[in-house]
């Protein structure tokens, strides 16, 4: 049985799941659901679809887990499945004419506790503003920006996840930061967005 207070390395967790430990898989889902939602949410921007894709990702993770060889971090391997599943979903929709890559983005709603104090509420609101800005970037820009800054993957890991060459990743990051900086400069005068000044300076 897996306890929430017990941290396991990738190999131990995979072994537990492959040995039929359902609690171990629940532990995996709990630990990586935020990562999967981040990756999926940058590509599939409709909430109901994103939720379905997240479920599909974890089903694929479970089915393919025996192929995991530990050559990369488990988080990188899972993010790769999430990214490829999301891209495949969008490409199918584009081929069917249901949407284009230029569709206006819809930010996945986040639940906020209205009892939070004012400072926390303002911080959450500022985060929402930043996320909306990121969501407005082209899909490749917002994807690499999320993986690099929010999930803290290395260039090599992002290359493994997306299949993009490192030079392309760096180029997308540079362009994404430039676009984000331009957007931030328009609102940075507001005190509640000061926590994002670092993004504009990078």
Residue frames as qw, qx, qy, qz and C-alpha x, y, z in Angstrom:
[[0.000, 0.887, 0.463, 0.000, 0.00, 0.00, 0.00],
 [0.418, 0.364, -0.009, 0.832, 1.23, 3.49, -0.84],
 [0.275, -0.738, -0.434, 0.438, 1.02, 6.18, 1.84],
 [0.253, 0.926, 0.137, 0.247, 0.81, 9.84, 0.93],
 [0.365, -0.887, 0.278, 0.048, 3.68, 10.41, 3.33],
 [0.734, -0.253, 0.527, 0.345, 5.98, 7.98, 1.57],
 [0.385, 0.772, -0.291, -0.413, 7.90, 9.25, -1.43],
 [0.852, 0.019, 0.481, 0.204, 8.96, 6.64, -3.99],
 [0.086, -0.490, 0.521, 0.694, 11.39, 6.99, -6.83],
 [0.592, 0.363, -0.318, -0.645, 10.22, 6.40, -10.40],
 [0.402, 0.220, -0.879, -0.130, 11.39, 2.79, -10.57],
 [0.058, 0.095, 0.869, -0.481, 9.70, 1.83, -7.30],
 [0.475, 0.342, 0.265, -0.766, 6.43, 3.48, -8.30],
 [0.580, 0.355, -0.518, -0.519, 6.39, 1.82, -11.71],
 [0.263, 0.137, -0.951, 0.084, 7.18, -1.55, -10.18],
 [0.249, 0.183, 0.710, -0.633, 4.35, -1.18, -7.65],
 [0.579, 0.385, 0.011, -0.718, 1.86, -0.34, -10.40],
 [0.535, 0.345, -0.693, -0.340, 3.00, -3.16, -12.68],
 [0.140, 0.047, -0.951, 0.273, 2.62, -5.53, -9.75],
 [0.305, -0.509, -0.736, -0.327, -1.06, -4.62, -9.58],
 [0.254, -0.412, -0.516, 0.706, -0.99, -2.05, -6.77],
 [0.091, 0.759, 0.514, 0.389, -3.99, 0.18, -7.54],
 [0.357, -0.877, -0.159, 0.278, -3.06, 2.56, -4.74],
 [0.522, -0.323, 0.329, 0.718, 0.28, 3.13, -6.45],
 [0.265, 0.421, 0.552, 0.669, -1.46, 4.20, -9.66],
 [0.184, -0.893, -0.399, -0.098, -3.74, 6.54, -7.70],
 [0.515, -0.667, 0.063, 0.535, -0.59, 7.95, -6.14],
 [0.446, 0.037, 0.469, 0.762, 0.85, 8.52, -9.64],
 [0.069, 0.700, 0.543, 0.459, -2.32, 10.27, -10.82],
 [0.352, -0.885, -0.261, 0.158, -2.40, 12.51, -7.73],
 [0.527, -0.546, 0.198, 0.621, 1.23, 13.49, -8.20],
 [0.312, -0.073, 0.545, 0.775, 1.11, 14.15, -11.94],
 [0.223, 0.709, 0.666, 0.061, -2.43, 15.40, -12.60],
 [0.031, -0.887, -0.047, 0.459, -1.34, 19.06, -12.34],
 [0.256, -0.422, 0.617, 0.613, 1.46, 18.47, -14.85],
 [0.281, 0.308, 0.838, 0.353, -0.88, 16.70, -17.26],
 [0.129, 0.844, 0.495, -0.160, -3.51, 19.43, -16.96],
 [0.132, -0.772, 0.205, 0.587, -0.86, 22.10, -17.60],
 [0.238, -0.219, 0.739, 0.591, 0.42, 20.37, -20.72],
 [0.200, 0.482, 0.823, 0.225, -3.00, 19.45, -22.07],
 [0.021, 0.842, 0.421, -0.337, -4.48, 22.84, -21.19],
 [0.135, -0.613, 0.310, 0.714, -1.90, 24.67, -23.28],
 [0.045, -0.074, 0.794, 0.602, -2.90, 22.78, -26.40],
 [0.207, -0.491, -0.789, -0.305, -6.55, 21.84, -25.86],
 [0.044, 0.107, -0.288, 0.951, -8.17, 24.99, -24.59],
 [0.600, -0.347, -0.278, -0.665, -11.76, 23.88, -24.20],
 [0.361, -0.442, 0.652, -0.499, -12.30, 22.77, -20.62],
 [0.887, 0.013, 0.288, -0.360, -14.58, 19.81, -21.28],
 [0.837, 0.476, -0.268, 0.041, -12.27, 18.50, -23.99],
 [0.169, 0.651, -0.633, 0.384, -9.18, 19.07, -21.83],
 [0.608, -0.342, 0.559, -0.448, -10.69, 17.05, -19.00],
 [0.955, 0.211, 0.108, -0.181, -11.45, 14.17, -21.37],
 [0.631, 0.623, -0.417, 0.199, -7.92, 14.31, -22.79],
 [0.185, -0.609, 0.645, -0.422, -6.43, 14.23, -19.28],
 [0.828, -0.124, 0.445, -0.318, -8.35, 11.03, -18.57],
 [0.884, 0.459, -0.088, -0.017, -7.19, 9.61, -21.88],
 [0.272, 0.732, -0.562, 0.274, -3.58, 10.48, -21.01],
 [0.422, -0.459, 0.687, -0.373, -3.67, 8.56, -17.74],
 [0.930, 0.150, 0.256, -0.219, -5.28, 5.58, -19.45],
 [0.721, 0.617, -0.289, 0.129, -2.41, 5.60, -21.94],
 [0.062, -0.686, 0.634, -0.351, 0.10, 5.98, -19.10],
 [0.734, -0.242, 0.545, -0.325, -1.34, 2.91, -17.42],
 [0.925, 0.341, 0.139, -0.091, -1.36, 0.86, -20.62],
 [0.639, 0.669, -0.281, 0.254, 2.14, 1.88, -21.70],
 [0.436, -0.815, 0.349, -0.158, 3.81, 1.85, -18.30],
 [0.912, -0.174, 0.324, 0.181, 5.54, -1.47, -18.95],
 [0.691, 0.582, 0.076, 0.422, 7.43, 0.30, -21.75],
 [0.147, -0.950, 0.199, -0.189, 8.91, 2.86, -19.36],
 [0.870, 0.155, -0.293, 0.365, 12.63, 2.10, -19.09],
 [0.543, -0.758, -0.088, 0.350, 13.72, 4.89, -16.78],
 [0.618, 0.231, 0.193, 0.726, 15.82, 6.53, -19.48],
 [0.015, -0.486, -0.032, -0.873, 14.16, 9.83, -18.60],
 [0.192, -0.001, 0.616, -0.764, 12.25, 11.13, -15.60],
 [0.131, 0.448, 0.884, -0.030, 8.78, 9.70, -15.20],
 [0.151, 0.733, 0.289, -0.597, 7.41, 13.25, -15.34],
 [0.093, 0.491, -0.515, -0.696, 9.08, 13.76, -18.74],
 [0.031, 0.079, 0.952, 0.293, 7.65, 10.50, -20.05],
 [0.121, 0.609, 0.735, -0.273, 4.15, 11.37, -18.84],
 [0.122, 0.706, 0.013, -0.697, 4.39, 14.92, -20.23],
 [0.007, 0.267, -0.737, -0.621, 5.39, 13.46, -23.60],
 [0.052, 0.368, 0.921, 0.116, 2.25, 11.31, -23.66],
 [0.076, 0.721, 0.474, -0.499, 0.14, 14.30, -22.60],
 [0.059, 0.594, -0.288, -0.749, 1.63, 16.53, -25.31],
 [0.014, 0.099, -0.845, -0.525, 1.34, 13.97, -28.12],
 [0.072, 0.495, 0.862, -0.081, -2.23, 13.08, -27.14],
 [0.087, 0.737, 0.281, -0.608, -3.21, 16.76, -27.11],
 [0.056, 0.481, -0.491, -0.724, -1.56, 17.55, -30.42],
 [0.043, 0.122, 0.935, 0.329, -3.22, 14.51, -32.01],
 [0.107, 0.632, 0.705, -0.302, -6.61, 15.66, -30.71],
 [0.113, 0.727, 0.016, -0.677, -6.20, 19.19, -32.11],
 [0.007, -0.311, 0.709, 0.633, -4.92, 17.96, -35.46],
 [0.110, 0.351, 0.921, 0.130, -7.99, 15.75, -35.83],
 [0.119, 0.756, 0.480, -0.429, -10.24, 18.73, -35.12],
 [0.036, 0.624, -0.310, -0.717, -8.36, 20.89, -37.62],
 [0.060, -0.057, 0.867, 0.491, -8.69, 18.22, -40.29],
 [0.058, 0.546, 0.836, 0.002, -12.42, 18.01, -39.60],
 [0.059, 0.503, 0.240, 0.828, -12.67, 21.79, -39.78],
 [0.479, -0.700, -0.529, 0.034, -13.95, 22.04, -36.20],
 [0.333, -0.905, 0.016, 0.264, -11.29, 24.55, -35.15],
 [0.620, 0.654, -0.205, 0.382, -8.07, 26.22, -36.22],
 [0.666, -0.140, -0.360, 0.638, -4.86, 26.89, -34.35],
 [0.118, 0.253, -0.055, 0.959, -5.86, 30.56, -34.29],
 [0.420, -0.648, -0.584, -0.250, -9.09, 30.04, -32.36],
 [0.205, -0.701, 0.256, -0.633, -9.58, 32.51, -29.53],
 [0.393, 0.087, -0.845, 0.353, -8.25, 30.81, -26.40],
 [0.627, -0.606, -0.183, -0.454, -10.48, 29.98, -23.46],
 [0.042, 0.490, -0.726, 0.481, -8.71, 29.86, -20.12],
 [0.575, -0.259, -0.776, 0.003, -9.50, 26.72, -18.14],
 [0.435, -0.739, -0.040, -0.513, -11.50, 27.89, -15.15],
 [0.416, 0.146, -0.725, 0.530, -9.84, 27.74, -11.78],
 [0.522, -0.687, -0.491, -0.116, -11.83, 27.35, -8.56],
 [0.240, 0.397, -0.376, 0.802, -11.06, 30.09, -6.05],
 [0.391, -0.517, -0.685, 0.331, -12.03, 30.19, -2.40],
 [0.000, 0.771, 0.204, 0.604, -13.85, 33.49, -1.91],
 [0.620, -0.771, -0.141, 0.035, -12.97, 33.45, 1.79],
 [0.735, 0.054, -0.071, 0.672, -9.30, 34.08, 1.02],
 [0.230, -0.741, -0.147, 0.613, -7.89, 37.36, 2.29],
 [0.400, 0.879, 0.049, -0.255, -7.54, 40.29, -0.10],
 [0.070, -0.723, 0.615, 0.307, -3.82, 39.86, -0.74],
 [0.449, -0.056, 0.878, 0.155, -4.22, 36.23, -1.70],
 [0.530, 0.661, 0.511, -0.148, -7.19, 37.06, -3.90],
 [0.244, 0.896, -0.206, -0.308, -5.16, 39.75, -5.67],
 [0.236, -0.502, 0.788, 0.268, -2.27, 37.33, -6.16],
 [0.521, 0.244, 0.817, 0.042, -4.63, 34.74, -7.62],
 [0.448, 0.822, 0.262, -0.234, -6.15, 37.38, -9.87],
 [0.050, 0.808, -0.481, -0.337, -2.68, 38.40, -11.02],
 [0.389, -0.199, 0.876, 0.205, -1.85, 34.78, -11.78],
 [0.548, 0.545, 0.627, -0.099, -5.06, 34.54, -13.76],
 [0.305, 0.892, -0.087, -0.324, -4.04, 37.58, -15.79],
 [0.122, -0.601, 0.731, 0.299, -0.66, 36.03, -16.55],
 [0.477, 0.085, 0.872, 0.071, -2.23, 32.71, -17.50],
 [0.512, 0.738, 0.379, -0.223, -4.65, 34.49, -19.82],
 [0.168, 0.842, -0.384, -0.340, -1.68, 36.18, -21.48],
 [0.274, -0.344, 0.874, 0.208, 0.11, 32.88, -21.90],
 [0.541, 0.370, 0.748, -0.100, -3.06, 31.31, -23.27],
 [0.438, 0.826, 0.112, -0.335, -3.26, 34.04, -25.92],
 [0.081, -0.635, 0.657, 0.399, 0.15, 33.06, -27.37],
 [0.703, 0.324, -0.519, -0.362, 0.44, 30.65, -30.32],
 [0.948, -0.258, -0.064, -0.174, 0.22, 27.01, -29.25],
 [0.832, 0.195, -0.298, 0.425, 3.94, 26.21, -29.62],
 [0.129, 0.577, -0.324, 0.739, 4.96, 29.35, -27.74],
 [0.595, -0.524, 0.200, -0.576, 2.67, 28.75, -24.79],
 [0.978, -0.103, -0.182, -0.016, 3.64, 25.09, -24.67],
 [0.700, 0.257, -0.356, 0.563, 7.41, 25.62, -24.42],
 [0.093, -0.579, 0.269, -0.764, 6.90, 28.56, -22.05],
 [0.791, -0.437, 0.042, -0.426, 4.81, 26.40, -19.74],
 [0.961, -0.014, -0.215, 0.174, 7.19, 23.45, -19.85],
 [0.558, 0.377, -0.319, 0.667, 10.28, 25.60, -19.27],
 [0.062, -0.456, 0.296, -0.837, 9.08, 28.17, -16.73],
 [0.683, -0.362, 0.106, -0.625, 6.12, 26.59, -14.97],
 [0.987, -0.122, -0.050, -0.087, 7.12, 22.93, -15.03],
 [0.269, -0.808, 0.517, 0.090, 10.89, 23.65, -15.05],
 [0.932, 0.167, 0.272, 0.174, 11.84, 21.08, -17.67],
 [0.371, -0.522, 0.435, 0.633, 15.26, 21.41, -19.27],
 [0.428, 0.555, -0.373, -0.607, 15.74, 22.10, -23.00],
 [0.137, 0.230, -0.947, -0.180, 16.68, 18.44, -23.47],
 [0.218, 0.276, 0.872, -0.339, 13.54, 17.27, -21.69],
 [0.444, 0.588, 0.180, -0.651, 11.31, 19.65, -23.69],
 [0.321, 0.462, -0.667, -0.488, 12.93, 18.31, -26.87],
 [0.011, 0.005, -1.000, 0.025, 12.06, 14.79, -25.74],
 [0.300, 0.432, 0.663, -0.532, 8.48, 15.79, -24.85],
 [0.442, 0.693, 0.126, -0.555, 7.64, 17.80, -27.98],
 [0.786, 0.276, 0.436, 0.339, 10.03, 16.43, -30.58],
 [0.269, 0.960, -0.010, 0.079, 11.14, 19.98, -31.37],
 [0.713, 0.282, -0.254, 0.590, 14.90, 20.59, -31.90],
 [0.476, -0.537, -0.336, 0.610, 16.60, 22.49, -29.07],
 [0.212, -0.028, 0.196, 0.957, 17.26, 25.45, -31.36],
 [0.243, -0.481, -0.563, -0.626, 13.56, 25.69, -32.20],
 [0.513, -0.632, -0.554, 0.178, 12.64, 25.48, -28.52],
 [0.409, -0.378, -0.137, 0.820, 15.01, 28.34, -27.67],
 [0.039, 0.169, 0.386, 0.906, 13.65, 30.37, -30.57],
 [0.374, -0.587, -0.614, -0.372, 10.04, 29.82, -29.48],
 [0.517, -0.580, -0.442, 0.448, 10.94, 30.70, -25.90],
 [0.300, -0.173, 0.048, 0.937, 12.60, 33.91, -27.02],
 [0.150, -0.311, -0.475, -0.809, 9.63, 34.93, -29.15],
 [0.471, -0.598, -0.641, -0.092, 7.16, 33.91, -26.45],
 [0.456, -0.481, -0.333, 0.671, 8.99, 36.01, -23.84],
 [0.133, 0.003, 0.212, 0.968, 9.04, 38.97, -26.22],
 [0.311, -0.449, -0.570, -0.614, 5.31, 38.73, -26.87],
 [0.543, -0.591, -0.573, 0.167, 4.59, 38.18, -23.18],
 [0.390, -0.271, -0.177, 0.862, 6.77, 41.14, -22.26],
 [0.056, -0.215, -0.334, -0.916, 4.79, 43.38, -24.63],
 [0.480, -0.547, -0.587, -0.355, 1.53, 42.22, -23.06],
 [0.582, -0.481, -0.474, 0.452, 2.85, 42.61, -19.52],
 [0.292, -0.025, -0.042, 0.955, 4.11, 46.12, -20.15],
 [0.229, -0.444, -0.417, -0.759, 0.54, 47.18, -20.88],
 [0.648, -0.613, -0.346, -0.292, -0.67, 46.14, -17.45],
 [0.688, -0.035, -0.474, 0.548, 2.49, 46.16, -15.32],
 [0.024, -0.446, 0.180, -0.876, 1.62, 49.61, -13.95],
 [0.725, -0.486, -0.167, -0.459, -1.03, 47.91, -11.88],
 [0.266, -0.602, 0.672, -0.341, 0.39, 46.88, -8.50],
 [0.857, -0.090, 0.420, -0.285, -1.28, 43.49, -8.58],
 [0.894, 0.441, -0.048, 0.057, 0.79, 42.47, -11.62],
 [0.023, -0.858, 0.507, -0.082, 4.16, 43.35, -10.12],
 [0.730, -0.331, 0.598, -0.019, 4.81, 39.72, -9.28],
 [0.837, 0.389, 0.353, 0.151, 5.20, 39.09, -13.02],
 [0.131, 0.934, -0.266, -0.199, 7.85, 41.74, -13.69],
 [0.485, -0.456, 0.705, 0.246, 10.51, 39.01, -13.77],
 [0.684, 0.380, 0.606, 0.146, 8.86, 37.47, -16.81],
 [0.383, 0.916, 0.119, -0.008, 9.06, 40.76, -18.64],
 [0.141, -0.874, 0.443, 0.142, 12.77, 41.13, -17.82],
 [0.722, -0.205, 0.631, 0.198, 13.87, 37.70, -18.98]]
